[in-house]
C-alpha cells in the first residue's frame, strides 16, 4: 500500500489538464529536471502531481523497453481531457473521486476512509489514530505516523478546500470539491450523503457499475452488494438505500443501455448490459457535450 506520495499538496484545479498536455508530448516529463519550469509549479508540487494523475486513473505508470518509468494517458484520462478538461461536470468529479477511493493502491487513505471506516462522524484526532492503528495492523513495515497524519490532512483538504475563505492557503479549490462527500466542522470530520443523484451524476454511477462488473467478470449484482460492497455506491459515494433504489430506477430508463432491475421478496438484483466502461463513458460524454453546446 502507499502513503504520503502527495507531498502534502491536495489536487488543484487545472493540474490534471496541465499534466496531460505535457505527457502527450513527453512520457518522461515527470523525470525532466526542468519539469517544474515547463509546467509552472514548484518542484514538490510536480512530484505531487505525478501521484495525482496516477491515483485518479488519468495516467498509467509503466516501464519502457529501456526499463525506465514512463507515463501514458489512459483511455479514461483521454476522454476526460477531451470532453471535460476543466472538470465542470459533477460526473467528472465523481469519477475522479471513484478512482481515488475504489482500490487500496495508490491512494490507500481514500480507500480506507470511504470503504472500511464505519464512523460517519469522528474527531480528526480519533480519525488519525484509527488510520494509524489500521495501517499498523496491515503493514509489515513501519510507516511514519507523521506521513499518515499528512494523508488524513490531505484527504480532508481535497473535499473541503475553498470553504474557508479567511485562510489564503485554502482559497484554491480542488476539482473534486464539488462532490461534497466530506466536511469538517469544529474538529469533527463527517461523511456526507450526496444532496441528490444530480450531485454525483448518473453517468458516473453507471460507469462504476460497469467497472465493477468488468473487474469481477459478472453482469449481475444485488442491491445489497451495491450498498455494502467495497468500491460500490454505498461505500464510495456514501449512498443510502433510498438513493440507491432511486438511481437504479432511473437507469432502467437509460435510452441506449437500460439496466434490468428485478425486485423480489428475498433478493433485489440488477442485470447490467455487457458494455466496456471506457466505451460507455466516451459515448455518454459525446452526447453530454453535444447537448450542452
Protein Blocks (a to p, Z undefined) as FASTA:
>chain_A
ZZhklnopacdehklmmmmmmmmmomklmmgfklmmmnopafklmmmmmmmmmmnomacc
dddfkopacddddfklmmmmmmmmnopafklmmmmmmmmmmpfbfclmlmmmmmmmmbfb
dcfklmmmmmmmmmmmmpfbdcdfklmmmmmmmmmmmmmgojlmmlmklmpccfklmnop
acceehiacddddfblklnopklmmmmmmmmmmmnopabdcfklmmmpghiaklmnopaf
klmmmmmmmmmmgfklccdddddfklccdddddddfklmmmmmmmmmmmmmZZ
